[in-house]
Amino acid sequence: MWDWYPKPKPRRPAHGIKAQSKQFGKTWWASRWLDALYKLIDPARLQRGRSYARSGQVLNLDIQPGRVDARVQGSRPQPYKVWLKIKPLSEQDWKRVAEQMAGQAIFAAKLLAGEMPQNIEEAFTAARVTLFPIKRDDLETECSCPDWSNPCKHIAAVYLLLGEQFDADPFLLFRLRGKSKNEIMELLRAQRAAETTPAIAKRASPTQKRQKKKSPPEKIVPLETFVNAFWSADDTLDDFHVNVRAAEVDAVAVKRLGAPGFWHGKQEFSTLMERAYHDVTLAALALMRE
């Protein structure tokens, strides 16, 4: 055929972002993110997008609330400009989400420890919002390339690499929907503090104050009175039981507070402490079974 011509090969940039693994979206949250792409793009362009992501054609990823900007090197000298838009959640939406998160102890513990709970979507669903794009209108994409299809292979490459970024740091998902990791932590701490603060007692009327009687002072019994029974257990302890089990999240305090100032090791402090807590827990449970 006279109109046949070889397709130009993409230029290989020296410092592009290359996919770190063969599988995009190893974690459940990254997989949920990629599900939206698989519904929007045809298999051929998706395959070329994978090739672009693995060969380092994406030059940068700039993740901001509600938007991702990137440049992708194609066959032309000038890289193509790619952007993705997803509507950030409103402050009122985030407030409802924080209420749902704080209401579940495991959600709060894991998030404050820097981990993504397995069923975090339940908090968003209960707040009547979504964390991931679920329909075409939830996500806008654009590329400066001449391809008529949207999403094109350049958008696919960016989207796939975003999944890998979310694998490494799930809080980037929250950033894309409008809140940074620190802002999420502040919301959770404020919500937890509000729930645990005792309610302010109503002021008594003058009549109630006059009617209120002072309670008699507590009688203090000398300590030496109980010397003979010091090692004896009270009858109320008969119904006292201790349930020893592994924590939902290892090394919560360490993860929340971060590495101490004196730490200069090559390995991450929280990772080492998480292993130590895990090993101590296993040893303690083994002792309980003996």
PAVEXLUM-221396 format. One line per field, with one value per residue: z, x, y of N, C-alpha, C in turn; residue in three letters. Coordinates in steps of 0.2 Angstrom, whole numbers, plus 2048, in hexadecimal, padded with zeros to 3 digits. Layout:
residues N
n_Z c(Z;...)
n_X c(X;...)
n_Y c(Y;...)
ca_Z c(Z;...)
ca_X c(X;...)
ca_Y c(Y;...)
c_Z c(Z;...)
c_X c(X;...)
c_Y c(Y;...)
code c(ALA;...)
***
This chain:
residues 290
n_Z c(800;7FC;805;810;81E;829;83B;845;851;863;86B;876;886;892;89F;8A4;8AC;8B2;8B2;8C1;8C3;8BB;8BD;8BE;8CA;8D7;8E4;8EC;8EB;8E1;8D7;8D6;8D2;8C5;8BF;8BA;8AE;8A6;8A2;899;88F;87F;87C;874;874;882;884;87D;885;891;88C;88A;897;89D;897;89A;895;89A;8A1;8AC;8BB;8C2;8D0;8D6;8E0;8D9;8CC;8C0;8B8;8AA;8A0;891;887;876;865;85F;861;86B;87B;87F;887;894;89E;8AC;8B4;8C3;8CC;8DB;8EC;8F6;904;90D;909;90D;91A;91E;91A;922;92F;92D;92C;938;940;93F;948;943;936;93A;941;938;92D;934;937;92B;921;915;918;914;911;90E;905;90A;913;90B;903;90D;910;905;8F9;8EC;8EC;8E1;8CF;8C7;8BC;8AB;8AB;8B7;8B5;8AC;89E;894;886;87D;871;85F;85F;85C;866;876;886;881;87C;883;88E;894;898;8A2;8AB;8AF;8B5;8BF;8C7;8CC;8D3;8DD;8E3;8EA;8F3;8FA;8FF;8F5;8ED;8F5;8F5;8E8;8E8;8EF;8FC;906;90E;91A;91D;91D;929;932;932;936;943;949;948;950;95C;95F;960;96C;976;985;987;98A;99A;99E;9A4;9B5;9BC;9C7;9D1;9D1;9D5;9E2;9E7;9E5;9EE;9F7;9F5;A01;A07;A01;A0A;A10;A11;A1B;A14;A1A;A1F;A15;A13;A16;A0D;A01;9F6;9F1;9E7;9E2;9E3;9D8;9CD;9C8;9BC;9B3;9A4;998;987;97D;96E;95D;957;94C;944;943;94D;94F;956;953;945;944;94B;945;940;94D;951;953;94A;93D;934;926;922;922;931;936;92F;934;941;940;93C;948;952;94D;94E;95C;960;95A;962;96F;96E;96C;978;980;97C;981)
n_X c(804;802;801;807;811;820;81D;823;82F;82F;839;846;847;854;852;845;836;836;82C;82C;829;822;815;808;800;800;7FB;7EA;7E4;7EA;7E7;7D9;7D9;7DF;7D5;7CC;7D2;7D4;7C7;7C5;7CE;7D4;7DA;7E6;7EC;7EE;7F7;802;804;808;815;81B;81B;824;830;834;82F;827;82A;828;81D;811;808;7FA;7ED;7DF;7E4;7F0;7FF;809;817;81A;826;825;826;82A;834;830;829;819;80B;802;7F4;7EA;7DA;7D1;7C3;7C5;7C1;7B5;7B6;7AC;7A9;7B5;7B5;7AA;7AF;7BA;7B4;7AE;7B9;7C0;7B6;7B8;7C3;7CE;7D0;7D4;7E0;7E8;7EA;7F0;7FB;801;7FD;7F2;7E2;7D9;7CC;7C8;7C0;7B4;7B2;7B1;7A6;79C;79C;796;79E;7AB;7BB;7C2;7C2;7B3;7AB;7AA;7A9;7AF;7BD;7C8;7D2;7E0;7EA;7F8;7FB;7F9;7F0;7E0;7D9;7D3;7D5;7E6;7F5;7FF;7F9;7F4;801;805;7FA;7FC;808;805;7FD;807;80E;804;804;810;80E;800;7FA;7FB;7EF;7E6;7EB;7E9;7DB;7D9;7DE;7ED;7F9;7FD;7F2;7E7;7EB;7EA;7DC;7D7;7DC;7D6;7C9;7C9;7CC;7C2;7B8;7BB;7BC;7B4;7A3;79E;798;787;783;77E;76F;76B;763;765;772;771;76A;772;77C;78B;797;79C;7AD;7B9;7BE;7CD;7D7;7E4;7F3;7FA;7F0;7ED;7F7;7F9;7F1;7F6;7FB;7F0;7E3;7D5;7C3;7BC;7C4;7C2;7BA;7C2;7CA;7D7;7DB;7E6;7ED;7F3;7F8;7EE;7F6;807;813;80D;80F;81C;81B;813;81A;826;837;844;84F;85C;85E;867;868;869;85E;84C;846;838;835;83E;83A;82D;82E;835;82B;821;828;82A;81C;818;820;81B;80E;811;816;80A;803;809)
n_Y c(7FA;80B;815;811;813;813;812;81F;81E;820;82D;829;82F;835;836;831;82C;81C;80D;803;7F6;7E7;7E5;7F0;7F9;7F1;7F1;7F1;7FE;805;7FC;7FE;80C;80A;803;80B;811;806;804;80E;80F;808;7F8;7F7;804;805;7FB;801;80B;805;801;80E;812;809;80B;817;823;82D;83D;844;845;84F;850;858;85F;859;858;852;855;852;84E;846;83D;83B;836;842;850;859;857;850;857;852;851;84D;84E;84E;850;859;854;85D;868;866;859;852;854;84C;83F;83E;83D;831;829;82B;825;818;80E;806;80C;819;816;80F;819;823;81D;81D;814;80D;808;7F9;7F9;806;80D;80C;816;821;81E;81E;82B;830;833;830;828;823;825;821;822;828;836;839;83B;846;847;84C;84E;854;84E;849;83E;839;832;831;82B;82B;823;829;82F;824;81E;827;826;819;819;821;818;810;819;81C;80F;810;81B;81D;828;832;830;836;843;846;847;852;854;854;849;84D;856;84D;846;850;853;846;845;851;84D;841;847;84F;846;83F;848;84D;851;862;866;86B;87B;87D;883;891;88C;87E;87E;882;877;86D;861;860;853;848;848;83C;82E;82B;81D;816;810;805;7FD;7F4;7EC;7DE;7D8;7DB;7D4;7CD;7CA;7D3;7CF;7D4;7D2;7C6;7C5;7CB;7CB;7C9;7CC;7C8;7CD;7CF;7DF;7EA;7F2;7F3;7FA;807;814;817;819;823;82E;82E;82D;82E;83B;837;82D;826;81C;811;80A;80C;813;810;805;7FB;7FB;7F7;7EA;7E5;7E7;7DE;7D2;7D1;7D1;7C4;7BC;7BF;7BA;7AC;7A9;7AB;7A0;795)
ca_Z c(800;7FB;80B;816;821;830;840;848;858;868;86E;87D;88B;896;8A6;8A5;8B2;8AF;8B7;8C5;8C3;8B5;8BE;8C0;8CF;8DB;8EA;8EA;8EA;8DB;8D2;8D5;8CE;8BE;8BC;8B6;8A8;8A2;89F;895;889;87B;87E;870;877;889;883;87B;88B;895;889;88C;89F;89F;893;89D;890;89E;8A3;8B3;8BE;8C7;8D3;8DA;8E1;8D3;8C6;8BF;8B2;8A9;899;88E;881;871;85F;85E;865;870;87E;87F;88D;897;8A4;8AE;8B9;8C6;8D1;8E3;8F1;8FA;90B;911;908;910;921;91F;919;929;934;92C;92D;93F;944;93F;94B;93F;931;93C;943;932;92A;938;937;924;91D;912;91A;90F;90F;90F;901;90E;916;906;901;912;90F;8FE;8F4;8EA;8EC;8DA;8CA;8C6;8B6;8A7;8AD;8BD;8B3;8A6;89B;88E;884;877;86B;85A;85F;85D;86B;87D;887;87C;87F;888;894;897;89B;8A8;8AF;8B1;8BA;8C5;8CB;8CF;8D9;8E3;8E6;8EF;8F7;8F9;900;8EF;8EB;8F9;8F2;8E1;8E9;8F3;903;907;913;921;91E;91F;930;937;932;93A;94A;94B;949;955;962;960;963;972;97B;988;986;98F;99E;99E;9AA;9B9;9BE;9CE;9D6;9D1;9D8;9E9;9E9;9E5;9F4;9F6;9F7;A07;A05;A01;A10;A0F;A15;A1B;A0F;A1E;A20;A10;A12;A16;A07;9FB;9F0;9F0;9E1;9E3;9DF;9D2;9C7;9C5;9B6;9AF;99F;993;981;979;966;959;955;945;941;947;94E;94D;959;94F;93E;945;94D;940;942;951;94F;953;945;937;931;91F;921;925;938;937;92C;939;948;93F;93D;94F;955;94A;951;963;960;959;968;975;96D;96D;97F;983;97A;985)
ca_X c(800;807;800;80A;818;822;81C;829;831;830;840;847;84A;859;850;83E;834;835;828;831;827;81E;80E;805;7FA;801;7F6;7E3;7E2;7ED;7E3;7D3;7DB;7E0;7CF;7C8;7D6;7D2;7C0;7C5;7D3;7D4;7E0;7EC;7EF;7F0;7FE;808;805;80C;81B;81D;81C;829;836;836;82D;824;82F;826;817;810;802;7F7;7E6;7DA;7E7;7F6;802;80F;81A;81C;82A;823;82B;82B;839;82D;825;812;809;7FD;7F1;7E4;7D6;7CB;7C0;7C7;7BB;7B4;7B8;7A7;7AA;7BB;7B3;7A6;7B4;7BE;7AF;7AD;7C0;7C1;7B2;7BB;7CA;7D3;7D2;7D9;7E7;7ED;7EB;7F4;802;804;7FA;7EB;7DD;7D7;7C5;7C8;7BB;7AD;7B1;7AF;79F;798;79C;793;7A3;7AF;7C2;7C5;7BE;7AF;7A8;7AE;7A9;7B3;7C4;7C9;7D8;7E1;7F1;7F9;7FD;7F4;7EC;7D9;7D6;7D4;7DC;7EB;7FA;803;7F4;7F4;807;804;7F5;7FF;80D;801;7FB;80D;80F;7FF;807;815;80C;7F9;7F7;7FA;7E8;7E2;7ED;7E5;7D4;7D9;7E2;7F4;7FA;7FD;7EB;7E3;7ED;7E7;7D5;7D6;7DE;7D1;7C3;7C9;7CC;7BB;7B3;7BE;7BB;7AE;79F;79E;792;783;783;778;76B;76D;75F;768;778;76F;767;778;780;792;798;7A1;7B4;7BB;7C1;7D4;7D9;7EB;7F5;7FC;7EA;7EC;7FE;7F8;7ED;7F9;7FC;7EA;7DF;7CE;7BE;7BA;7C9;7C0;7B7;7C6;7CD;7DC;7DB;7EC;7ED;7F7;7F5;7EC;7FB;80D;817;809;812;822;819;810;81E;82C;83E;847;854;863;85E;86B;869;868;857;847;845;832;835;841;836;827;831;836;824;81E;82B;828;815;818;823;817;808;813;816;804;800;80D)
ca_Y c(800;811;81A;80E;816;810;817;822;81B;825;82E;827;834;832;836;830;828;815;809;7FF;7EF;7E5;7E6;7F6;7F8;7EB;7F2;7F1;804;806;7F8;802;811;808;800;811;811;800;805;814;80F;802;7F4;7F9;80A;803;7F7;806;80F;801;801;814;813;805;80D;81E;829;832;841;847;845;854;84F;85D;85E;859;859;84F;858;84E;84E;83F;83D;836;836;849;853;85D;852;851;859;84E;853;849;852;84B;855;858;854;864;868;862;852;84F;854;846;83A;83E;83B;829;826;82B;821;811;80E;803;811;81E;813;80E;81F;827;81A;81E;80F;80D;803;7F5;7FB;80D;80F;80C;81C;826;81C;820;832;832;835;82A;829;821;827;81B;822;82C;83D;83B;83D;849;846;84F;84D;859;84A;849;839;83B;82E;833;82B;829;81F;82E;830;81D;81D;82C;823;812;81B;824;813;80E;81E;81A;809;812;820;81D;82F;836;830;83B;849;848;849;859;854;851;844;851;859;847;845;855;852;841;847;855;849;83D;84B;851;840;83C;84D;84C;857;867;865;870;87F;87C;889;893;888;878;87E;882;870;868;860;85E;84C;847;846;835;82C;828;817;815;80B;800;7F9;7EF;7E8;7D7;7D6;7DF;7CF;7CA;7CD;7D5;7CB;7D7;7D0;7BF;7C6;7CF;7C7;7CC;7C9;7CA;7CB;7D3;7E5;7EA;7F5;7F2;801;80D;81A;819;81B;82A;833;82F;82B;832;83F;834;827;827;815;811;807;810;811;80E;7FE;7F7;7FB;7F3;7E3;7E4;7E7;7D8;7CC;7D1;7CF;7BD;7B9;7BF;7B5;7A6;7A8;7AA;799;790)
c_Z c(800;801;811;818;827;835;844;850;85D;86A;875;881;88F;89D;8A7;8AB;8AF;8B5;8BA;8C5;8BD;8B6;8C1;8C5;8D3;8E1;8E7;8E8;8E3;8D5;8D1;8D1;8C6;8BB;8B7;8AF;8A3;89F;89A;88F;885;87C;87A;873;87E;888;881;881;890;893;88B;893;8A1;89C;896;898;894;8A2;8AA;8B5;8C3;8CA;8D8;8DB;8DB;8CD;8C6;8B8;8B1;8A2;897;888;87C;86B;85D;863;86C;874;87E;886;88F;89D;8A6;8B4;8BC;8CC;8D8;8E7;8F5;901;90F;910;90C;918;923;91E;920;92E;933;92E;935;943;944;942;947;939;934;93E;93D;92E;92E;939;930;920;91B;914;914;90C;910;90B;905;911;911;904;906;912;909;8F9;8F2;8EA;8E5;8D5;8C8;8BF;8B2;8A9;8B3;8BB;8AD;8A4;895;88C;87D;871;866;85A;860;863;872;882;882;880;884;88E;898;89B;8A2;8AD;8B3;8B6;8C0;8CA;8CF;8D5;8DF;8E6;8EC;8F4;8F6;8FB;8FA;8EC;8EF;8F7;8EC;8E3;8EE;8F9;903;90D;91A;922;920;927;934;937;937;942;94D;94D;94F;95C;964;963;96A;978;97E;987;98C;993;99E;9A5;9AF;9BB;9C5;9D3;9D6;9D5;9E0;9EC;9E9;9EB;9F3;9F9;9FC;A04;A06;A07;A0E;A14;A15;A17;A13;A1F;A1B;A0F;A12;A10;A00;9F5;9EE;9EB;9E4;9E0;9D9;9CC;9C5;9BE;9B1;9AA;99A;98D;97D;972;963;957;94E;941;945;947;94C;950;955;948;93F;947;949;944;947;94E;94E;94E;93F;933;92A;91D;924;92C;939;935;931;93F;946;93F;944;953;953;94E;959;964;95F;95F;96E;974;96E;974;983;981;97E;98B)
c_X c(804;806;803;810;819;820;822;829;831;837;840;84B;84F;857;849;83D;832;831;82D;82F;823;817;80C;800;7FB;7FC;7EF;7E1;7E4;7E9;7DC;7D4;7DB;7DA;7CB;7CC;7D4;7CB;7C0;7C9;7D2;7DA;7E6;7F0;7F1;7F7;803;809;809;814;81F;81F;822;830;838;834;829;829;82E;81F;816;809;800;7F0;7E2;7DD;7EE;7F9;808;811;81C;820;827;828;82D;830;836;828;81E;810;802;7FA;7EB;7E0;7D1;7C9;7C2;7C1;7BB;7B6;7B3;7A7;7AF;7B9;7AF;7AA;7B8;7BA;7AF;7B4;7C1;7BC;7B4;7C2;7CF;7D5;7D6;7E0;7EB;7EE;7F0;7FB;804;802;7F3;7E7;7DA;7D0;7C4;7C2;7B4;7AC;7AF;7A8;79A;797;799;798;7A7;7B7;7C5;7C0;7BA;7AC;7AC;7AF;7AD;7BA;7C4;7D0;7D9;7E9;7F2;7FC;7F8;7F0;7E5;7D6;7D8;7D1;7E0;7F0;7FE;7FF;7F5;7FB;807;800;7F8;804;80B;7FF;801;80F;80B;801;80C;813;804;7F6;7F7;7F3;7E4;7E4;7E9;7DE;7D3;7DC;7E8;7F4;7F9;7F6;7E7;7E5;7E9;7DF;7D3;7D7;7D9;7CB;7C3;7C9;7C5;7B6;7B5;7BD;7B5;7AA;79F;797;78D;783;77D;775;76D;769;762;76E;777;76D;76D;77B;787;793;79D;7A8;7B5;7BF;7C8;7D6;7E0;7ED;7F7;7F6;7EA;7F3;7FD;7F5;7F0;7FA;7F6;7E6;7D8;7C9;7BC;7BE;7C7;7BE;7BC;7CA;7D1;7DC;7E1;7EC;7F1;7F4;7F3;7F2;801;810;813;80C;818;820;816;815;824;832;841;84D;85B;863;862;86C;867;861;852;846;83E;831;838;83D;830;829;832;830;821;821;82A;821;815;81B;81F;811;80B;814;80F;801;804;809)
c_Y c(806;816;817;812;813;815;819;81F;821;826;82C;82C;831;831;836;82C;821;811;804;7F8;7ED;7E6;7ED;7F5;7F2;7EB;7F2;7F8;807;802;7FC;808;810;805;805;811;80C;800;80A;813;808;7FE;7F5;7FF;809;7FF;7FC;80A;80C;802;808;815;80F;807;814;824;82F;836;843;846;84A;853;854;85B;85E;859;855;852;853;850;847;840;838;836;83D;84B;856;858;854;853;855;851;84F;84E;84D;850;854;858;85B;863;865;85B;84F;84F;84D;83F;839;83B;833;826;825;827;81A;811;80C;808;816;81C;812;814;823;824;81A;818;810;807;7FF;7F7;802;810;810;813;822;824;81F;828;835;835;82F;82C;828;824;820;81C;827;833;83F;83D;840;848;849;84E;852;855;84B;843;83B;837;831;82E;828;825;823;82E;829;81C;821;828;81D;814;81E;81E;810;813;81D;814;80B;816;821;824;834;836;835;842;84B;84A;84F;859;851;84C;848;854;853;846;84A;854;84C;842;84C;852;845;841;84D;84C;83E;842;84D;852;85B;866;86B;874;87E;883;88A;88E;881;878;87E;87B;86B;867;85E;857;84C;845;83F;834;829;823;816;80F;804;7FB;7F3;7EB;7E1;7D4;7D9;7DA;7CB;7CD;7CE;7D0;7CD;7D5;7C9;7BF;7CA;7CA;7CC;7C9;7CC;7C8;7D0;7DA;7E6;7ED;7F5;7F9;807;814;81C;81C;822;82F;834;82D;830;836;83C;82E;829;821;816;80E;80C;80E;80E;806;7F9;7F6;7F7;7EC;7E1;7E3;7E0;7D2;7CC;7CF;7C7;7B9;7B9;7BB;7AE;7A4;7A7;7A3;794;78E)
code c(MET;TRP;ASP;TRP;TYR;PRO;LYS;PRO;LYS;PRO;ARG;ARG;PRO;ALA;HIS;GLY;ILE;LYS;ALA;GLN;SER;LYS;GLN;PHE;GLY;LYS;THR;TRP;TRP;ALA;SER;ARG;TRP;LEU;ASP;ALA;LEU;TYR;LYS;LEU;ILE;ASP;PRO;ALA;ARG;LEU;GLN;ARG;GLY;ARG;SER;TYR;ALA;ARG;SER;GLY;GLN;VAL;LEU;ASN;LEU;ASP;ILE;GLN;PRO;GLY;ARG;VAL;ASP;ALA;ARG;VAL;GLN;GLY;SER;ARG;PRO;GLN;PRO;TYR;LYS;VAL;TRP;LEU;LYS;ILE;LYS;PRO;LEU;SER;GLU;GLN;ASP;TRP;LYS;ARG;VAL;ALA;GLU;GLN;MET;ALA;GLY;GLN;ALA;ILE;PHE;ALA;ALA;LYS;LEU;LEU;ALA;GLY;GLU;MET;PRO;GLN;ASN;ILE;GLU;GLU;ALA;PHE;THR;ALA;ALA;ARG;VAL;THR;LEU;PHE;PRO;ILE;LYS;ARG;ASP;ASP;LEU;GLU;THR;GLU;CYS;SER;CYS;PRO;ASP;TRP;SER;ASN;PRO;CYS;LYS;HIS;ILE;ALA;ALA;VAL;TYR;LEU;LEU;LEU;GLY;GLU;GLN;PHE;ASP;ALA;ASP;PRO;PHE;LEU;LEU;PHE;ARG;LEU;ARG;GLY;LYS;SER;LYS;ASN;GLU;ILE;MET;GLU;LEU;LEU;ARG;ALA;GLN;ARG;ALA;ALA;GLU;THR;THR;PRO;ALA;ILE;ALA;LYS;ARG;ALA;SER;PRO;THR;GLN;LYS;ARG;GLN;LYS;LYS;LYS;SER;PRO;PRO;GLU;LYS;ILE;VAL;PRO;LEU;GLU;THR;PHE;VAL;ASN;ALA;PHE;TRP;SER;ALA;ASP;ASP;THR;LEU;ASP;ASP;PHE;HIS;VAL;ASN;VAL;ARG;ALA;ALA;GLU;VAL;ASP;ALA;VAL;ALA;VAL;LYS;ARG;LEU;GLY;ALA;PRO;GLY;PHE;TRP;HIS;GLY;LYS;GLN;GLU;PHE;SER;THR;LEU;MET;GLU;ARG;ALA;TYR;HIS;ASP;VAL;THR;LEU;ALA;ALA;LEU;ALA;LEU;MET;ARG;GLU)
***
